[in-house]
């Protein structure tokens, strides 16, 4: 290497911040000082065999040598507040820069321009590995646009791709300044609505921690373009589900910016697949009631919610669990919604698909999604909830009810399932992100609505090995939990 690289620049900056001299770092690592000089000027990088220990020792040395000012600066940069987390963050940063530089060093592609590499052909796994760039660890502010025919690649590659921008994010945090806009193809080629819809629901779940926007355009057909603003871009053409051809990777300003702008131009309002809305806005704007008044209602229920709260329990929750000072302003609308839901479930016809895990999880934890506000019910309250559901299922012959014993796709068998509301007028998904906000995705495009209609029709007619269609058997299963809750109530 005849010039400084990303690893050497980061190491140099960290040493300067901590005022660490070459000889100090060399003694800490028990290396000759000449090695440190070569790493800093870009002539070499640590050997792969000992890299893990070296990066760990560098991180420890940097944190140990920091003065108060330098420590505070790095706390702010890495968004941590203690030395242990700072050491881990510095290690992660060094590791990703090292891996990136090491990958370039071992690359067999050809350089066609400064900071630009070209590969005539790469396996999709190799392409995805080169999508991983140090810029993606910037969680304070990151703007990525991707034009990807992701539904045309194998399912295992889809999962690999969608972890790219999540690698350095703790799932319990929110990253509102991380923007990821993805344009996908829904029109050209064959579609597998079953797996495609399950995949999209999981993309929306992961993306609820960031500013995620999904768009549709046939111009995404056969392409994979991934561009991080002011950082880098990678592009290629899908030759088949396993191979990309004509792959270009560039950090050069004019090339990366051109690819970013081209992809960004496809992010139009009419191409937006889902519109993220707040529950409070759905209530005050009457969207919630409009959805309930729609025809052809179909529910896929992944967790206990306000849908089946009986009147008496409903009033208890309103009075004893106000989420905030503004809750009183929407109570009239919320009461109206509850009254409407009671009549719908008691008299109207609709399809309800519910996971068996909903009953079990709710019985154990008592956790209820009450209009996107987390409420923990007592054993007695859980008993009221489940008893009311059994009563509805037994007394309304117009309700079509089925229970899914397992997740529909093994790829996501450890995920908590979302709730899906489908109707002829308003449809939306409530993804399960444990945050109870940023999780309502309203359908905004006819293509995706058509896909989910087909998806629901498929799961409704699935193999009986995973479904219980006998209402008597479903109620029997629920009554077993009711008996258990009565015992639990006595213990409490």
PyMOL commands that set and color helices and strands:
alter all, ss='L'
color gray80, all
select helices_A, chain A and resi 6-18+22-29+33-41+51-65+68-78+83-105+124-131+134-137+150-152+155-161+164-166+193-207+218-220+253-264+269-271+279-284+287-292+306-308+311-320+327-347+356-365+379-395+410-412+446-460+471-491
alter helices_A, ss='H'
color red, helices_A
select strands_A, chain A and resi 110-113+116-123+142-148+175-184+210-216+223-228+232-240+243-250+274-277+298-301+350-355+367-369+374-376+399-404+419-422+428-430+440-443+467-468
alter strands_A, ss='S'
color yellow, strands_A
deselect
rebuild
show_as cartoon
